[in-house]
């Protein structure tokens, strides 16, 4: 069976909501996610509330703990 992926552009608020929903479904507390990802609990709170602006590295660490991936789509610039 083919692996079908849907690419959905997301803003920081939507990313935070996705992280919060995934964390909740896995029954992981913010503090535990922070410890597992090697970041502060405040960083998790800020990201989930849509107020944070994490680096790629931080976001990748959080998503790895949650079993999620980042897909980057680079738009072609027409000159």
C-alpha positions in Angstrom: 0.0 0.0 0.0 1.3 3.5 -0.9 2.2 5.9 1.8 0.0 9.0 1.1 0.8 12.2 2.8 -1.1 15.4 2.9 0.9 18.6 3.0 -1.0 21.2 5.1 0.6 24.7 5.5 0.4 25.7 9.2 1.0 28.8 11.1 2.6 28.8 14.6 -0.9 28.8 16.3 -1.9 25.7 14.3 1.4 24.0 15.1 0.9 24.7 18.8 -2.6 23.4 18.7 -1.5 20.2 16.9 1.3 19.7 19.5 -1.2 20.2 22.4 -3.7 17.8 20.9 -1.0 15.1 20.3 0.5 15.5 23.7 -3.0 15.2 25.3 -3.9 12.2 23.3 -0.6 10.5 24.5 -1.4 11.6 28.1 1.9 13.5 28.5 2.1 16.5 30.7 3.8 19.7 29.4 6.5 19.3 32.0 7.2 15.7 30.9 7.2 16.7 27.2 9.7 19.4 28.0 12.0 17.0 29.9 11.9 14.4 27.1 12.6 17.0 24.4 15.3 18.7 26.4 13.6 22.1 26.6 11.9 24.1 29.3 8.2 23.7 30.3 7.7 27.4 29.5 8.8 26.8 25.9 6.2 24.0 25.6 3.5 26.3 27.1 4.5 29.2 24.8 4.4 27.0 21.7 1.1 25.4 22.5 -0.5 28.8 23.2 0.7 30.1 19.8 3.0 32.7 21.5 6.3 30.9 21.0 8.6 31.0 18.0 10.7 27.9 18.3 13.8 27.2 16.3 13.7 24.3 13.8 15.8 22.2 16.2 13.5 22.8 19.1 10.4 22.0 17.0 12.1 18.9 15.7 12.9 17.7 19.2 9.3 18.2 20.4 7.8 16.5 17.3 10.2 13.5 17.6 9.0 12.9 21.2 5.4 13.0 19.9 6.1 10.7 17.0 5.5 13.5 14.4 7.6 14.7 11.4 8.3 18.0 9.9 8.0 18.4 6.1 9.4 21.5 4.5 8.1 22.6 1.1 10.2 25.1 -0.7 8.4 27.3 -3.2 10.1 28.0 -6.5 10.7 31.7 -6.9 9.9 33.0 -10.4 12.2 35.6 -11.5 
